[in-house]
Every structure is written in C-alpha cells, then in structure tokens.
Amino acid sequence: MRVMIAEDSVLLREGLTGIFTRFGLEVTAAVGSAVELLRAVAEDVPDVVVVDVRMPPDFTDEGLRAAIRLRGEHPRLGVVVLSQFVEAAAAGELLEAGVRGVGYLLKDRVGAVSGFVESVRAVAGGATVIDPDVVHQLLVHRRAHDPLDVLSPREREVLTLIAEGRSNGAIAGRLYVSEAAVAKHVTGVYTKLGLGPDPGDHRRVLAALTYLRSR
C-alpha cells in the first residue's frame, strides 16, 4: 500500500515515515506543507494521504482544505486527517465530499501504533474511521448551526410535511389553510434556504434533504 504524509513537524513526519515503513507500507512522499502535498499528489497519486490540519503558511486549516480539494479531484484517494484539534465545520465539509475512504483521528488519542496503521489501511480500502470526539463535535456543531433556524414556525411545519412526501394540497388539508397559503410558505422556505430557481434542480427535493440532514 502506498501512503503520502503531509506534516509540518519534521520529527513527527520522520516518525510517521518510520512507522509506516516498519509495517510494510511504501511512503511515496513526506512533505511539510499543503502546497507541497497537492503538488506531490498531482505527480503521483498514492492509495492514501495522511495530513495534518494546521500547516504553513498560516497554520489555520490549510491541510484540511487540501484534503477536501484532493477528495474532489481524486474520489478514490483515501484521506486520513491527523490532528490535535477538531475543526468541526471543515470536518463536516470533508465528510460531505464523500464518506468513503475518509479518516479523522486525533493525535493525542492514538493509543497504539498498530491500531493507527490499521486505521490508515482501512481508509485506503474505502472504510470511514472517525474519532468519537470528532463525531461528538460534529453533532454539537450541527445543532448549533441548524439551517432551519431561519424558518418561521409555520414554514417549518410546511417543510416537515414536504419531507414526508406531501403535496401542497395535502399540506393545506393537514394545516387547514388554502393551497395558495401553502404555496406562499413553500416559496418562503426556498428563499430562506437559498434554493433559487434552477432548471437542473428539484427545489422540493433539495428542501426535503436539507430538513432530513438537520435531524
């Protein structure tokens, strides 16, 4: 199995290289920045990359952003984020880019080298390995950033019934209002959720999906 490492700490980068080599993995490259990672993958796509979140030049979330970009460019590439921090928003974005072959592990919670290597192998094979603390932070972040908060109580009712597969007529009957009133609320839902008219999109389905993802 071929693995690429992106870690700005020289000691940790060398340590990971030694660990992977000892367990029979081929390290194709070990780089110290997100820019170098993108360049290295473009030249030679490995089976999996192991990348830190915060990397030069700004040490914010460059590594994670590079991982998200790589997922878009190489859907079959396994990506393991190894970090001291949980970046909930970006982690959610990484998972939304594709849950197959994704890992997010916290450095301080890696209890055994062999277990870590097996996690990397699993991600390379298409599995998803997420640290429980990351899952918890994602749930907290999602609850704190509910996209449905922008809707009025009546619009929420209408969207709930849309997600149940109800037509405007059925919704009107359930809520004891006119179909015109329902249509007005549906339009309000589309507007507030940012679902503009697009010939290639089915706004009713997209609104229902937004509702289901917020549950």
N, C-alpha and C positions, 0 to 999 in steps of 0.2 A: 504494500500500500504506500502511496506517495503523499507526503504531507508537506505543507509550507507553513512557516512560522512568521508572524509579524508581531514583534515585541520590542519596545524601545529600550528596555533594560538589558544591557549586554549580558549580565550574569544570568538572568532568567532565560534569555534567548539561548545562551550556550547550554544552560541546564536542560531546557526542553529538547534541544538538539541531541544531547547525550542520552536522555531518557528514551526518545523515540528510536534512536539508533540501537540502543540496548535491547529494545523489544522488537527489533526486526523491521521497523518502518524506514522507508527511504525519505530523507529530508531533502527536498529539491531546492529549497532556498530558505534562508533565515534573515529577515530584513528588519530594519528599525523604524520604518515609517509607513503610513498608509499609502503614500505616493509610490514608494518602492514596491509595496505589496501589489498594487494594481498593475504596475509595470511588469512585475515578475510573473503574475498570473497570465497576463496578456501574451507573454513569451512562451509559457509552458504551464498549462492547466494541470494542477495536481488532483488527487482524489478529494482532499480536504485541506482547508486552511485553518490555522489556529491563530486568532487575532485578539490583541488587547483592545480595550475600548478607547482609552485616552492615549493618544500618540502625538508626536510632533506634527505641525509646529505649535499648535495652540493647546494641546493636551485637554481637549474637551471630549468630543466623541468621534474624532476622525476615523479611528479604527472601525467603529460600529457602522459609520456611514459607508466606509469602504466595503464592509461585509454586505450591507444592503445592496450596494451597487453591483457587487460580484454575483449576488443571488439573481439579480435581474439579467445580467449578461451571461451567466452560466448556471442555469437552473439545476443541473445535476451535480454541481460542486457542493460538497459538504462544507459547512461553515460552523466552527466552534468559537464562540466568543468567550474569552477567559479574562476575567476582570475582578478588581477589588470592589467594584461598585455595581449597583443595579440602575441602569438608565431605562426607566420603565417605558417612557414614550417611544424611544428608539428601538427598544427590545420588542415592543408590540409591533412596530413597523417592520422589523426584521421577520417576525413570525408571519405577518400578513403577506410578506413577499413569497411565502411558501414554507409550510411546516415540515416538509420532507427534508431530511438531512440538515437539521439545524440543532446547535447546542448552545447553551448559555450557562457557563459554570463560574462559580466564584472561587477565586484563588485560595482564600482563607478556609474554604470548606472542602477542598480536595483532600480527602482523608488518606488515600492510598495511591501510590504511583500506578500500580497495576490497574486499579479501578478507573483512573483517569484515562489511561491508554485505551482501555476497553470502551470507554465512552466515546473517545475520538474515532475508534474503529466503527462503533455503532453508527455514528453520524455519517461517516464515509459510506456506510452501507445503506443509508436512507432513513435511519431512525431519528427521532427527536429526543434530545436529552436536556432537560431544563432543571436547574437547581430549584428546590422547593421555595427558597427565599425569593427567587426571581418570580415564580408563579404568584406568590403572595403579593409582591409589589405590583405586578401587572393587574391583579384583581383590584387592589386599592386604587391604582391609577385610573382604571376604567370606571370605578364607582365615582371617583372624584371628578371625572370628565365625561359625564353622561351626555351624549349628543342630543338626547331627548329633553334636556333641561330647558331648551329654548322654546319648547312647545307649550301651548296653553293646556289646561286640564281636558278641555273638550277635544283638542287636536290629538292629545294622547289617546283618548278613548277611540277616536276615529282610526288612528294608526294601529291600535291594538286589534281592532276588527279587520282592518286591511290585512294585517299579518295572519289573521285566522282564515283568510281567503274570501271574505265577504265582499259582495258588490256594493255600489253606492246605494242601490235600492234596499238591500238587506240591512245595511248600516242605518239607513233612515228609519226603517221599521223598528230596529232594535233601540234606537235612541229617541224615537217619537219626534223626529224632525223631518223637514222636507228634504227631498233629494238635492234641491238647489243649495240648501244649507250645508249638506254633506259635501257637495262639490266645492263649496267655498272653503270648508275646513281642509279638504284634501289639498287644494291649491296652497293653503297656508302651510301645510306640512311640507310640501315640495319646496316652497320658497325658503322656509326656515332651515331645512336640512341641506340646502344648496343643490337641490336636484333640478337644474334648469332643463328646459325642453331640448331634447337631442334625438334625432331620428334613429340613432343606433342604440338608445337606451330605453328600457321599460321602467318609467319612474315609479310605478306602483310596486313593482318587484323590488327595486332598489330601496324604496322606503321600508318595505317589509323586512328586508335584510338588515337594514340599519336598526330596526326595532329588535330583531332577534339577537343581533350582536351585542346589544346593550343589556340583555338579560343576564 
